Amino acid sequence: MKQFRFILLGLAALSILAFTSCDTNNVQQVYLNTKTLRYSVTYDDWNIGTDDSGDYLYYTVSEPQLTRDIFNNGLIVPYMEFSDGTLTPLPLSDFWIDDTYGKIEEQITCEISQGSVTFILKADDHVTEPYHYDEYDFALKLAW
């Protein structure tokens, strides 16, 4: 019987401690903002760049919505958007069979900085043509 009283006293003390330790005046409400930015890059939009591995294509867009606060404290996830609405996160490796060149693989990625985003397309043999798609659609999903 003595052990039973000890257990009851312990449970009572824990419940009092639990209820008195909650400070409901100090609760902060947190809101999550989200936004999706979309970009279409056509054949004429691409620029040719060169690095140590060869030629590649790139397209840079100024994006004032990529603020310092979002860039430093938020979440930015880049995607390629296919014609059926499917979103695939970048970087992406894709390939197709071309009648002239055979199998061509391309790597698609992007570089994000405060105020701009650069989409990059590299073919495995560093040719700048042909393209797999006439138009490349991208989406940036932001959360802050």
C-alpha positions as CSV (number, residue, x, y, z in Angstrom):
1,M,0.0,0.0,0.0
2,K,2.9,2.3,0.7
3,Q,4.2,1.8,-2.8
4,F,0.8,2.6,-4.3
5,R,0.7,5.9,-2.4
6,F,4.2,6.8,-3.6
7,I,3.2,6.1,-7.2
8,L,0.1,8.3,-6.8
9,L,2.0,11.1,-5.3
10,G,4.6,10.9,-8.1
11,L,1.9,11.0,-10.8
12,A,0.2,14.0,-9.1
13,A,3.5,15.9,-8.9
14,L,4.3,15.2,-12.6
15,S,0.8,16.4,-13.7
16,I,1.1,19.6,-11.6
17,L,4.6,20.2,-13.1
18,A,3.4,19.5,-16.6
19,F,0.5,21.9,-16.4
20,T,2.3,24.7,-14.7
21,S,5.3,24.6,-17.1
22,C,3.3,25.5,-20.2
23,D,3.5,29.2,-20.9
24,T,0.8,29.9,-23.5
25,N,1.6,33.6,-23.5
26,N,4.9,32.9,-25.2
27,V,3.7,31.0,-28.2
28,Q,4.7,32.4,-31.6
29,Q,2.5,32.0,-34.6
30,V,4.6,31.0,-37.6
31,Y,3.3,31.5,-41.1
32,L,4.9,29.8,-44.2
33,N,4.8,31.8,-47.4
34,T,5.1,29.9,-50.7
35,K,5.4,31.0,-54.3
36,T,6.1,29.3,-57.6
37,L,8.0,31.2,-60.3
38,R,7.9,29.8,-63.9
39,Y,10.2,30.4,-66.8
40,S,10.2,29.2,-70.4
41,V,13.5,29.1,-72.4
42,T,13.2,28.8,-76.2
43,Y,15.9,28.0,-78.8
44,D,16.8,31.7,-79.4
45,D,17.1,32.4,-75.6
46,W,20.1,30.2,-75.0
47,N,23.6,31.7,-74.9
48,I,26.8,29.7,-75.5
49,G,29.3,29.5,-72.7
50,T,32.7,27.7,-72.5
51,D,34.4,26.1,-69.5
52,D,37.2,23.5,-69.0
53,S,35.1,20.7,-70.3
54,G,33.8,22.5,-73.4
55,D,30.8,24.3,-74.7
56,Y,27.4,24.5,-72.9
57,L,24.2,26.6,-73.1
58,Y,23.0,28.9,-70.4
59,Y,20.2,31.4,-69.9
60,T,20.2,34.0,-67.1
61,V,17.1,35.8,-65.9
62,S,16.9,38.6,-63.4
63,E,14.5,37.8,-60.6
64,P,13.8,40.5,-58.1
65,Q,11.7,38.1,-56.0
66,L,14.8,36.2,-55.0
67,T,15.5,38.7,-52.2
68,R,18.3,38.5,-49.6
69,D,15.8,37.3,-47.0
70,I,14.5,34.4,-49.2
71,F,18.0,33.6,-50.4
72,N,19.5,33.5,-47.0
73,N,16.7,32.2,-44.8
74,G,14.2,30.6,-47.2
75,L,14.0,27.5,-49.3
76,I,14.4,27.5,-53.1
77,V,13.9,24.3,-55.1
78,P,14.4,24.3,-58.9
79,Y,12.4,22.0,-61.2
80,M,12.1,21.3,-64.9
81,E,8.5,21.2,-65.9
82,F,7.5,18.8,-68.7
83,S,4.6,19.3,-71.1
84,D,2.3,17.0,-69.0
85,G,2.8,19.1,-65.9
86,T,5.3,16.8,-64.2
87,L,7.9,18.6,-62.2
88,T,11.4,17.0,-61.9
89,P,13.9,18.5,-59.5
90,L,17.2,19.8,-60.9
91,P,19.8,18.7,-61.6
92,L,18.4,16.4,-64.2
93,S,20.1,14.0,-66.6
94,D,18.1,13.3,-69.7
95,F,18.8,11.5,-73.0
96,W,17.3,10.9,-76.4
97,I,18.1,9.2,-79.7
98,D,18.9,11.6,-82.6
99,D,18.9,10.3,-86.2
100,T,22.1,12.2,-87.0
101,Y,24.1,12.0,-83.7
102,G,22.8,8.9,-82.1
103,K,22.3,8.8,-78.3
104,I,22.7,12.3,-76.8
105,E,22.6,12.9,-73.0
106,E,22.2,16.3,-71.5
107,Q,22.5,17.6,-68.0
108,I,20.2,20.3,-66.9
109,T,20.9,22.4,-63.8
110,C,20.7,25.9,-62.5
111,E,22.7,28.4,-60.4
112,I,20.6,30.5,-58.1
113,S,21.9,33.8,-56.6
114,Q,20.2,36.7,-54.9
115,G,18.3,38.5,-57.7
116,S,18.9,36.1,-60.5
117,V,18.8,32.5,-61.7
118,T,20.9,30.9,-64.5
119,F,19.6,27.7,-66.2
120,I,22.4,25.5,-67.7
121,L,22.2,22.8,-70.3
122,K,25.3,20.6,-71.1
123,A,25.3,17.9,-73.7
124,D,27.5,14.9,-73.1
125,D,29.6,15.6,-76.2
126,H,29.5,19.4,-75.6
127,V,27.6,20.2,-78.8
128,T,25.3,23.1,-78.6
129,E,22.8,21.5,-81.1
130,P,20.5,19.7,-81.4
131,Y,18.2,20.4,-78.5
132,H,16.0,17.8,-77.0
133,Y,13.0,20.2,-76.6
134,D,12.0,23.3,-78.5
135,E,11.1,24.9,-75.2
136,Y,12.5,24.2,-71.8
137,D,10.1,25.1,-68.9
138,F,11.4,25.6,-65.4
139,A,9.8,26.3,-62.0
140,L,11.3,27.7,-58.8
141,K,9.4,26.9,-55.7
142,L,10.1,29.3,-52.9
143,A,9.2,29.0,-49.2
144,W,10.0,31.5,-46.5
